Amino acid sequence: MPNFYCEYCGIYLKHSSPFGRKQHSRGKKHIYNKVEYYSQFLIEFQQQHEQQKMLQQSQQPPPQQRGFVGGPPPLIRPPRGGAFE
């Protein structure tokens, strides 16, 4: 049986039997290396997503304001007999 190469750890296992592989995959170093390996892809994905979001925001025109910003104009009175009395 040929030696097993662990791509996450970058080592060849001496005991490449199924038990040896399983034992290696349960080790702390292997788990840490596996987390580090996949976190690279997560960081790249997040950066690409942020860049796409910023690009979309820069291409959109600014939103137009509708209605009155500070309340009704001074010439309009509120209706009588409601919550304002």
C-alpha positions in Angstrom: 0.0 0.0 0.0 1.5 3.4 -0.9 1.9 6.1 1.6 -1.0 8.5 2.0 -0.4 12.2 1.4 -2.5 14.6 3.5 -3.2 17.7 1.4 -4.2 19.8 4.4 -1.1 19.0 6.5 1.4 18.5 3.6 2.8 15.2 5.0 2.9 11.6 4.1 1.5 9.2 6.6 3.7 6.3 7.7 0.7 4.2 8.5 -1.6 4.6 5.5 -4.1 2.0 6.6 -7.7 3.1 7.1 -7.2 3.2 10.8 -4.1 5.3 10.5 -5.9 7.7 8.2 -8.8 8.0 10.5 -6.6 8.5 13.5 -4.7 11.3 11.6 -8.0 13.0 10.6 -9.1 13.2 14.2 -5.9 14.9 15.3 -5.7 18.6 16.4 -3.1 19.6 13.9 -5.1 18.1 11.0 -8.3 19.8 12.1 -6.5 23.1 12.5 -4.9 22.8 9.1 -8.3 21.9 7.5 -9.9 25.0 9.1 -7.1 27.2 7.8 -7.4 25.7 4.3 -11.1 26.4 4.0 -11.0 29.8 5.7 -8.8 31.0 2.8 -11.7 30.4 0.4 -14.2 32.0 2.8 -12.1 35.2 3.0 -11.7 35.3 -0.8 -15.5 34.9 -1.2 -16.3 37.6 1.3 -13.9 40.0 -0.4 -15.4 39.3 -3.8 -18.9 39.7 -2.5 -18.0 43.1 -0.9 -16.4 44.3 -4.2 -19.5 43.3 -6.1 -21.8 45.1 -3.6 -19.7 48.3 -3.8 -19.7 48.1 -7.6 -23.5 47.8 -7.7 -23.9 50.6 -5.3 -21.7 52.9 -7.3 -23.6 52.2 -10.5 -27.0 52.9 -9.1 -28.2 56.6 -9.1 -28.9 58.1 -5.7 -32.4 57.5 -4.5 -34.9 60.4 -5.0 -36.7 61.7 -2.0 -40.5 61.6 -2.2 -42.9 63.6 -0.2 -42.1 66.1 2.4 -38.9 65.8 4.3 -39.6 67.8 7.4 -43.4 67.5 7.6 -46.2 69.3 5.8 -45.7 72.8 4.3 -46.6 75.7 6.6 -49.8 76.6 4.7 -51.5 73.2 5.2 -53.3 72.7 8.5 -53.9 69.3 10.1 -57.5 68.1 9.9 -59.9 69.0 12.8 -61.4 66.4 15.1 -58.7 63.9 15.0 -55.8 62.8 17.1 -54.4 66.4 17.0 -57.0 67.9 19.2 
